[in-house]
Every structure is written in structure tokens, then in C-alpha cells.
Amino acid sequence: MAETPFHEGERAAQALAGLASHGAGIRTFMPDQHRNFFATLPWLFAGVRDAGGWPLATVLTGQPGFATSPAPTVLSVLSLPAADDPAGPGLLPGAPIGLLGIEFETRRRNRANGLVAKRDGGGFAVSVAQSFGNCAKYIQVRHRLGDNPDAPCAIETIAGLDDDARTMIAQADTFFIASAAPSGLADGGVDLSHRGGMRGFVRLEGDTLTVPDFAGNRYFNTLGNLLLEPRAALLFVDFAKGTTLQLQGTTEIVWGGVELADLEGAERLWRFRVTRGWRRHSALPLRWSKPEFALTTLETGSRKAA
């Protein structure tokens, strides 16, 4: 087999979808344009594992320049999760991490996966093993309105979805998913990815979320991980109020069937059954405008009649 950047789960997901990718855009270093891009961002999304091996997703903030790249295989981040953020303990030297930088004004996003190289009281550094960009599909344009000086509220632990969580999910047009290959897989790691759609694109039934999977870059990083390790984590952000909702749960992929007719553009579905979660009001200082929906998002928005 020719050398490939994909592990066995990613290759299996590509085969199940009837698609393939050579992964030409995946590098073992960050090109200068990615290094410069991260330095312009006011936030950075991260996926890690907790002590039990479960993925967790979180978001880090700072003034632009808080994330810098002193070398093509190093990303330095001068920020840490809050002391009670469940993702914080996952940022240990040697631990896998997936990072996503996203600029909503331009719909640009780049990813960097690797290992935590060091951590101190001011932040951490990542040894980058994979660097790649993603297309702008399904990213809604938002403009930064400024910062909110209010202090974050205490984190709330929730065993399942309460009314506030359901409302937040039902109104979401964007969320983030952290997934991880099995820890023993040499070419695997943790990945953090973006998902977008029209409001209501995430369907709720009890404590189960059903998410359409639209056409993407054919890498299948997320679904490839989920094939081998069904545990995952989601992060929802209230862009107007700064509230965050972190969820852990188990997943199931639906590769075909009548369910796919429920939403235009869905090539497959996946379900996420909530195990536990955390919510923090005013968690983020950043405030953003209402979304301007991407044309690709608008093309997915019409549910078909039963």
C-alpha cells in the first residue's frame, strides 16, 4: 500500500462512503500561511482525551497573537482552560490534541493535530504531526461585535439534556466535535472538527442527537475515528451570549436508508447519545453577530415531506 496519512478507520470510512482521498493536503508541518493564520485568531478550538479516554472539546481565547508558531512543527498557545473545565486535565505533556482555528469573517479554517509538548501556568505548546486546511462549506459568516467584561459563571454539570440545553442545540447552526482513534493506534490521535447547517439541522429525540453528514473533503477524519472508537464529544457555543455546552456521548453512524431523505444534502447520518455534559454561562468574552448563512448551508436546509 502506498504511504497514506489516513489510519485504518479513516480508510474504512472512505470505503463505506464509496469515496477516496490521497490526502494530498495533509502535511507533517504547518505551511507559513497556516502559521500566520493562527496568530490572527482570538480563539482556538481544542479536542483532548480525559483520564478515562473519552474525547472532550473546549475553546481557548486570547488577544490575537496568543497562538503563535515559532517553528513549522510547533504551535505555542498562551491560554489554558478554566480550572474547572473538564478538558483541562487532558492537556498534559505527551497527550494527543486536535486543534481547529476558524475565522468566521472569511469562513477560513485550518487544523493542526499532534501531541502536547509542554505545559506551564501560562499555556502549552503542541508538537504538530498533521496540518491541513478545510474548505469553507457550511461555515456561517459572523462578525465580532466586541468583548463582554462579565466574569464567567460557575460550570454546571448535567447528567442529560435539560430544557436550556435542548433550546441551545435546537437553535444552533454550528457546533464542534472531538473524536479520537483508539489510544493504541500508532497513526491515530485526537481530531477537532466543525459542523454547520441551518438552524434545526441537529434533530433531538430524548437525549439523542441525530446529525446529517454533508459532502466534505473526503478525508473522513471524524467518521473514521468513530468507526474505531464510538465515544465522542460535542461543543455548542452561544455566539451572542458566550455560553458553552460541552457534551460527551457515544455515536452510531447511519450509512444509508430512508432516514437520509429527511434532509436535503445529507449523504449519511450519525447519532450521538448523551452520557454527561457541562454548561457555563458567559464562558467566553467574545460576542458575535447573527449568522450570514453560507450558500452551501442554504442548499441543505429544506426537509422533505414524509
TIKELUM-321041 format. One record per residue (C-alpha): z, y, x; residue in three letters. Coordinates in steps of 0.05 Angstrom, whole numbers, plus 5000, padded with zeros to 4 digits. Each point is the difference from the previous one (the first is absolute). Layout:
<pts>
ZYXALA...
</pts>
This chain:
<pts>
500050005000MET498350705026ALA506050445015GLU502450354938THR505550504984PRO501749624936PHE505449464993HIS499049374960GLU502550314935GLY495350585004GLU494149545015ARG502049554941ALA500450604953ALA493150235022GLN497349314986ALA503249974931LEU497050674984ALA493149785025GLY499950585049LEU500550055075ALA501450535053SER499449995075HIS505550535004GLY495850445046ALA504350604982GLY506549675022ILE502050205070ARG505649815047THR501250745015PHE499850654962MET493750425011PRO501350745014ASP498250214930GLN505549544972HIS505050245051ARG498650724982ASN500149854926PHE507149715000PHE502550645034ALA497650434941THR503949634946LEU506550204965PRO501549284982TRP498749285021LEU500649364959PHE503049395032ALA500849264985GLY505349575034VAL503849354988ARG507349974981ASP505149515029ALA497849474950GLY492650075018GLY498250384937TRP495150575008PRO502450704984LEU496150654993ALA502650705015THR497650705017VAL502050455058LEU499250755000THR500150575050GLY496450635021GLN492849865022PRO500549755071GLY506049544986PHE495249425012ALA496350035066THR496049525044SER501650095074PRO495349425016ALA494549624962PRO504749414986THR506350404986VAL502250394938LEU506550395005SER503550204935VAL505750515001LEU502949794933SER504249434972LEU501449744930PRO506450244967ALA506249625020ALA500249624933ASP492549874996ASP499349244998PRO494050055047ALA504050335055GLY502849365032PRO492949735006GLY498450525053LEU502749605058LEU496749935069PRO495349414998GLY499350004924ALA493150034968PRO498050634963ILE494050254961GLY498650754996LEU495450394954LEU498250735009GLY496750324940ILE497650714989GLU499250114926PHE496450675008GLU494149655034THR501149294975ARG500249755071ARG504449415021ARG501249625065ASN504449405015ARG503749765062ALA503549335003ASN504249745057GLY507149915025LEU505850485005VAL500650145074ALA506450404999LYS504750384954ARG505350535011ASP503850494957GLY493950464993GLY494549514984GLY496049415026PHE493749815037ALA494849484981VAL495749585045SER493549984962VAL496249344996ALA495050184945GLN497150674980SER494950124946PHE497850494947GLY498849884926ASN495050314953CYS502050544952ALA499149584937LYS505450084946TYR503750555037ILE501650584954GLN499650705030VAL506750365001ARG501950665031HIS506850145031ARG503950524960LEU505750095050GLY506849705013ASP506149914955ASN506550185035PRO504349564954ASP503949465035ALA497949284983PRO504349644949CYS503749365016ALA495849384997ILE500549564937GLU499449255003THR496549684940ILE499649264985ALA493950084956GLY495850544968LEU503850504958ASP496850524954ASP499450525056ASP496649505046ALA495249784945ARG498150724985THR498750155073MET495649385008ILE496250134935ALA498350715021GLN498049825072ALA493050095026ASP502149805071THR504849525033PHE500949645066PHE500949275016ILE503249675061ALA498149285015SER501349545059ALA497049385030ALA505049435013PRO504450185060SER497549405039GLY492750214996LEU498050255069ALA494550464976ASP503650254938GLY504850574987GLY501950524948VAL494950424963ASP500850624956LEU494350174952SER498350514946HIS497949844929ARG497250494950GLY497250034930GLY500450374934MET506950104970ARG501949354967GLY495949575048PHE506449625015VAL501649584939ARG507349844984LEU502649394964GLU507549935006GLY501650035075ASP492949795019THR494750495024LEU492649804996THR495550385048VAL492450015000PRO496849905068ASP493950445007PHE494349955051ALA502650205069GLY498549925074ASN499449244997ARG505649915051TYR504949704949PHE506050175043ASN504750034940THR497449414961LEU499349595064GLY507350115013ASN501949844929LEU496349335002LEU504749775056LEU506250404982GLU500550194927PRO506050465009ARG498150745000ALA502750704989ALA497450604961LEU501450745008LEU498850504943PHE500650755013VAL500950554948ASP495750535034PHE502750574956ALA507549845007LYS500549615065GLY503249394969THR498649335033THR500349304970LEU500249415049GLN499049304972LEU500249295029GLN496949414964GLY495649405002THR492549994988THR494549584970GLU492650135008ILE495149904942VAL493149885030TRP496149954935GLY500349884925GLY499950394935VAL505550485023GLU495150355046LEU496350274939ALA506050444982ASP498450545051LEU493450265025GLU499049905075GLY505349465010ALA497449445045GLU506549624996ARG507350134980LEU506849885030TRP506849964968ARG506550255029PHE506649744971ARG505750475016VAL506049695035THR503850645018ARG499050745010GLY502650675023TRP498950704973ARG501750675030ARG499050664963HIS497650595042SER499149515058ALA494250405030LEU499850745016PRO492450034988LEU497150224934ARG492749894979TRP495250244947SER497349594943LYS494549515021PRO492650135001GLU497449304987PHE494949715048ALA493349824970LEU501149275019THR506650024962THR496750294938LEU495149435000GLU505749504993THR503750334943GLY497249714936SER503549404971ARG495449534962LYS501449834928ALA503249334989ALA
</pts>
